[in-house]
């Protein structure tokens, strides 16, 4: 799929074909795309847990608190990073959320290129996720996504603003 087509086709899917698990090769390609993302001083601090075991997937649905929306997702990818695995800008602001965002967006675009659906989830019980997946305290879980073959969304489900509403030339 051509790059701009991938961007146009990327959507947040909430319903998946639960009978079909993404292939290992596709999952590895998606994680590799995230691995290649630029990070602070090339520290590459973002890590991922691939969850395919049904009982763990169900526990994650509960920790998200939106089980009805994602209860047929065949699997999840959970991303996390330690604050120390990134840097600080000149104002002392930690950069790890930016590193995470860059990596996770590449992951989501790569999934789209593989014909898979995702939905970047940022609202969940982080402590519950860490407990379920035995993630050490020093890490921050900043996002997760179901991954699977999407059931078709309604057309124009989330219309986008026209570019003229968002772009300013030279000044506001």
C-alpha positions as CSV (number, residue, x, y, z in Angstrom):
1,X,0.0,0.0,0.0
2,X,1.4,3.4,-0.9
3,X,2.3,5.7,2.1
4,X,-0.5,8.3,1.6
5,X,-3.0,5.6,1.1
6,X,-2.0,4.1,4.4
7,X,-2.6,7.4,6.1
8,X,-6.0,7.9,4.4
9,X,-7.1,4.3,5.3
10,X,-6.1,4.4,9.0
11,X,-9.1,4.4,11.2
12,X,-9.9,3.5,14.8
13,X,-11.7,0.2,14.8
14,X,-13.7,-1.1,17.7
15,X,-15.0,-4.3,16.2
16,X,-12.9,-7.2,14.8
17,X,-13.2,-10.6,13.2
18,X,-12.6,-12.7,16.3
19,X,-12.2,-15.9,14.2
20,X,-9.0,-14.6,12.5
21,X,-5.7,-14.0,14.4
22,X,-3.1,-11.8,12.7
23,X,-0.1,-13.7,11.4
24,X,3.1,-13.8,13.3
25,X,5.0,-12.4,10.3
26,X,2.7,-9.4,10.1
27,X,3.0,-8.7,13.8
28,X,6.8,-8.8,13.6
29,X,6.7,-6.4,10.7
30,X,4.5,-4.0,12.6
31,X,6.8,-4.1,15.7
32,X,9.8,-3.6,13.5
33,X,8.3,-0.5,12.0
34,X,7.9,0.9,15.6
35,X,11.4,-0.2,16.4
36,X,12.8,1.9,13.5
37,X,11.0,5.1,14.7
38,X,13.3,8.0,15.8
39,X,13.7,8.4,19.5
40,X,15.7,10.7,21.8
41,X,19.4,10.1,21.2
42,X,18.4,6.8,19.5
43,X,17.8,5.3,22.9
44,X,14.9,3.1,21.6
45,X,13.3,2.8,25.0
46,X,9.8,1.7,24.0
47,X,9.0,-1.9,24.6
48,X,5.9,-4.0,23.6
49,X,4.0,-7.0,24.9
50,X,2.0,-9.0,22.4
51,X,-1.1,-10.5,24.1
52,X,-2.9,-13.3,22.3
53,X,-3.9,-15.6,25.1
54,X,-7.7,-15.3,25.4
55,X,-7.9,-15.1,29.2
56,X,-5.3,-12.4,29.4
57,X,-7.0,-10.5,26.5
58,X,-10.3,-10.6,28.5
59,X,-8.5,-9.2,31.6
60,X,-7.2,-6.3,29.4
61,X,-10.7,-5.6,28.2
62,X,-11.7,-5.2,31.8
63,X,-8.8,-2.9,32.6
64,X,-9.8,-0.7,29.7
65,X,-13.3,-0.5,31.0
66,X,-14.7,-0.7,27.5
67,X,-15.2,-4.4,27.1
68,X,-18.3,-4.0,24.9
69,X,-16.4,-2.0,22.3
70,X,-13.4,-4.3,22.1
71,X,-14.7,-7.7,23.4
72,X,-14.0,-9.4,20.1
73,X,-10.5,-8.2,19.5
74,X,-8.3,-11.3,19.0
75,X,-5.2,-9.7,20.6
76,X,-3.6,-6.6,22.0
77,X,-0.3,-4.8,21.7
78,X,0.7,-2.9,24.9
79,X,3.5,-0.3,24.7
80,X,5.5,0.9,27.6
81,X,8.7,2.9,28.4
82,X,10.8,3.9,31.4
83,X,11.3,7.6,32.0
84,X,15.1,6.9,32.2
85,X,15.0,5.4,28.7
86,X,14.6,8.8,27.1
87,X,15.8,12.4,27.7
88,X,14.8,15.8,28.9
89,X,14.5,19.0,26.9
90,X,16.2,22.3,27.9
91,X,13.3,23.1,30.1
92,X,13.7,19.8,32.0
93,X,10.5,18.3,30.5
94,X,10.7,14.6,30.1
95,X,10.7,13.4,26.5
96,X,9.6,9.8,27.0
97,X,5.9,10.5,26.0
98,X,7.1,11.9,22.7
99,X,9.3,8.9,22.0
100,X,6.3,6.6,22.8
101,X,4.0,8.6,20.6
102,X,6.3,8.5,17.6
103,X,6.9,4.7,17.9
104,X,3.2,3.9,18.6
105,X,2.0,5.9,15.6
106,X,4.5,4.1,13.3
107,X,3.1,0.8,14.8
108,X,-0.4,1.8,14.0
109,X,0.4,2.9,10.4
110,X,2.3,-0.3,9.8
111,X,-0.7,-2.3,11.0
112,X,-2.9,-0.4,8.5
113,X,-0.4,-1.2,5.7
114,X,-0.7,-4.9,6.7
115,X,-4.5,-4.7,6.3
116,X,-5.1,-4.8,10.1
117,X,-7.2,-2.6,12.3
118,X,-6.2,-0.8,15.5
119,X,-7.5,1.7,18.0
120,X,-5.0,3.6,20.0
121,X,-6.3,3.5,23.6
122,X,-4.9,5.9,26.1
123,X,-7.6,5.7,28.7
124,X,-7.2,2.6,30.9
125,X,-6.2,1.5,34.4
126,X,-2.4,1.6,34.1
127,X,-1.8,-0.2,37.4
128,X,-4.2,-3.0,36.5
129,X,-2.5,-3.4,33.1
130,X,0.9,-3.5,34.8
131,X,-0.4,-6.1,37.3
132,X,-1.9,-8.3,34.6
133,X,1.2,-8.3,32.5
134,X,3.8,-8.2,35.3
135,X,5.3,-4.9,34.1
136,X,7.9,-3.5,36.6
137,X,7.0,-0.3,38.4
138,X,9.7,1.8,36.7
139,X,7.8,1.6,33.4
140,X,4.9,3.7,32.2
141,X,2.2,2.1,30.1
142,X,1.2,4.9,27.8
143,X,-0.9,3.2,25.2
144,X,-2.3,-0.1,23.9
145,X,-4.2,-1.2,20.9
146,X,-6.4,-4.1,19.9
147,X,-5.0,-5.7,16.7
148,X,-7.0,-7.7,14.2
149,X,-8.9,-7.9,11.0
150,X,-11.5,-5.1,11.3
151,X,-15.2,-5.4,10.7
152,X,-16.1,-2.7,8.2
153,X,-16.9,0.7,9.7
154,X,-19.7,2.9,8.5
155,X,-18.6,5.1,5.6
156,X,-17.6,8.6,6.8
157,X,-17.8,7.5,10.4
158,X,-15.3,10.2,11.4
159,X,-15.2,13.0,8.8
160,X,-12.1,15.1,8.8
161,X,-11.9,18.9,8.7
162,X,-10.9,20.5,5.5
163,X,-7.3,21.4,5.4
164,X,-8.2,25.1,5.0
165,X,-9.7,25.0,8.5
166,X,-6.3,23.9,10.0
167,X,-3.5,25.5,8.0
168,X,-2.1,29.0,8.4
169,X,0.5,30.5,6.1
170,X,3.1,32.8,7.6
171,X,0.9,33.9,10.6
172,X,-2.2,32.9,12.5
